[in-house]
């Protein structure tokens, strides 16, 4: 009996898209707490961000969305929108920062463009955008 591989290999010749890594993430509890305690806090109606200058070579993102926002489907949607918006804005953000984004309940009905606009305004308030990207 012949055994066949059911999944396509990761380096398939038919796959034209390369896997894009997510930005460096904050993963450990102590990294989040350090940003909460030592970082600067900025907020608007949809998000609260904590920004901490670290001196590392890149910007790291941490996302929290509490159960107050909604059930898991809504929370995961808000997290996906934040992650995608951060990816779009990452080239305009100066390096060496840890950014923790806390999603609020008002962010649930937003579109990706609205999330991006809200995060851009908070990053502008926090003065972590590169000079040429200030509007």
Secondary structure as a PSIPRED ss2 file (coil, helix, strand):
# PSIPRED VFORMAT (PSIPRED V4.0)

   1 X C   1.000  0.000  0.000
   2 X C   1.000  0.000  0.000
   3 X C   1.000  0.000  0.000
   4 X C   1.000  0.000  0.000
   5 X C   1.000  0.000  0.000
   6 X C   1.000  0.000  0.000
   7 X C   1.000  0.000  0.000
   8 X C   1.000  0.000  0.000
   9 X C   1.000  0.000  0.000
  10 X C   1.000  0.000  0.000
  11 X C   1.000  0.000  0.000
  12 X C   1.000  0.000  0.000
  13 X C   1.000  0.000  0.000
  14 X C   1.000  0.000  0.000
  15 X C   1.000  0.000  0.000
  16 X C   1.000  0.000  0.000
  17 X C   1.000  0.000  0.000
  18 X C   1.000  0.000  0.000
  19 X C   1.000  0.000  0.000
  20 X C   1.000  0.000  0.000
  21 X C   1.000  0.000  0.000
  22 X C   1.000  0.000  0.000
  23 X C   1.000  0.000  0.000
  24 X C   1.000  0.000  0.000
  25 X E   0.000  0.000  1.000
  26 X C   1.000  0.000  0.000
  27 X C   1.000  0.000  0.000
  28 X C   1.000  0.000  0.000
  29 X H   0.000  1.000  0.000
  30 X H   0.000  1.000  0.000
  31 X H   0.000  1.000  0.000
  32 X H   0.000  1.000  0.000
  33 X H   0.000  1.000  0.000
  34 X H   0.000  1.000  0.000
  35 X H   0.000  1.000  0.000
  36 X H   0.000  1.000  0.000
  37 X H   0.000  1.000  0.000
  38 X H   0.000  1.000  0.000
  39 X C   1.000  0.000  0.000
  40 X E   0.000  0.000  1.000
  41 X E   0.000  0.000  1.000
  42 X E   0.000  0.000  1.000
  43 X E   0.000  0.000  1.000
  44 X C   1.000  0.000  0.000
  45 X C   1.000  0.000  0.000
  46 X C   1.000  0.000  0.000
  47 X E   0.000  0.000  1.000
  48 X E   0.000  0.000  1.000
  49 X E   0.000  0.000  1.000
  50 X E   0.000  0.000  1.000
  51 X E   0.000  0.000  1.000
  52 X E   0.000  0.000  1.000
  53 X E   0.000  0.000  1.000
  54 X C   1.000  0.000  0.000
  55 X C   1.000  0.000  0.000
  56 X C   1.000  0.000  0.000
  57 X C   1.000  0.000  0.000
  58 X C   1.000  0.000  0.000
  59 X C   1.000  0.000  0.000
  60 X E   0.000  0.000  1.000
  61 X E   0.000  0.000  1.000
  62 X E   0.000  0.000  1.000
  63 X E   0.000  0.000  1.000
  64 X E   0.000  0.000  1.000
  65 X E   0.000  0.000  1.000
  66 X C   1.000  0.000  0.000
  67 X C   1.000  0.000  0.000
  68 X C   1.000  0.000  0.000
  69 X C   1.000  0.000  0.000
  70 X C   1.000  0.000  0.000
  71 X C   1.000  0.000  0.000
  72 X H   0.000  1.000  0.000
  73 X H   0.000  1.000  0.000
  74 X H   0.000  1.000  0.000
  75 X H   0.000  1.000  0.000
  76 X H   0.000  1.000  0.000
  77 X H   0.000  1.000  0.000
  78 X H   0.000  1.000  0.000
  79 X H   0.000  1.000  0.000
  80 X H   0.000  1.000  0.000
  81 X H   0.000  1.000  0.000
  82 X H   0.000  1.000  0.000
  83 X H   0.000  1.000  0.000
  84 X H   0.000  1.000  0.000
  85 X H   0.000  1.000  0.000
  86 X H   0.000  1.000  0.000
  87 X H   0.000  1.000  0.000
  88 X H   0.000  1.000  0.000
  89 X H   0.000  1.000  0.000
  90 X H   0.000  1.000  0.000
  91 X H   0.000  1.000  0.000
  92 X H   0.000  1.000  0.000
  93 X E   0.000  0.000  1.000
  94 X C   1.000  0.000  0.000
  95 X C   1.000  0.000  0.000
  96 X C   1.000  0.000  0.000
  97 X E   0.000  0.000  1.000
  98 X E   0.000  0.000  1.000
  99 X E   0.000  0.000  1.000
 100 X E   0.000  0.000  1.000
 101 X E   0.000  0.000  1.000
 102 X E   0.000  0.000  1.000
 103 X E   0.000  0.000  1.000
 104 X C   1.000  0.000  0.000
 105 X H   0.000  1.000  0.000
 106 X H   0.000  1.000  0.000
 107 X H   0.000  1.000  0.000
 108 X C   1.000  0.000  0.000
 109 X C   1.000  0.000  0.000
 110 X C   1.000  0.000  0.000
 111 X C   1.000  0.000  0.000
 112 X H   0.000  1.000  0.000
 113 X H   0.000  1.000  0.000
 114 X H   0.000  1.000  0.000
 115 X H   0.000  1.000  0.000
 116 X H   0.000  1.000  0.000
 117 X H   0.000  1.000  0.000
 118 X H   0.000  1.000  0.000
 119 X H   0.000  1.000  0.000
 120 X H   0.000  1.000  0.000
 121 X H   0.000  1.000  0.000
 122 X H   0.000  1.000  0.000
 123 X H   0.000  1.000  0.000
 124 X H   0.000  1.000  0.000
 125 X H   0.000  1.000  0.000
 126 X C   1.000  0.000  0.000
 127 X C   1.000  0.000  0.000
 128 X C   1.000  0.000  0.000
 129 X E   0.000  0.000  1.000
 130 X C   1.000  0.000  0.000
 131 X H   0.000  1.000  0.000
 132 X H   0.000  1.000  0.000
 133 X H   0.000  1.000  0.000
 134 X C   1.000  0.000  0.000
 135 X C   1.000  0.000  0.000
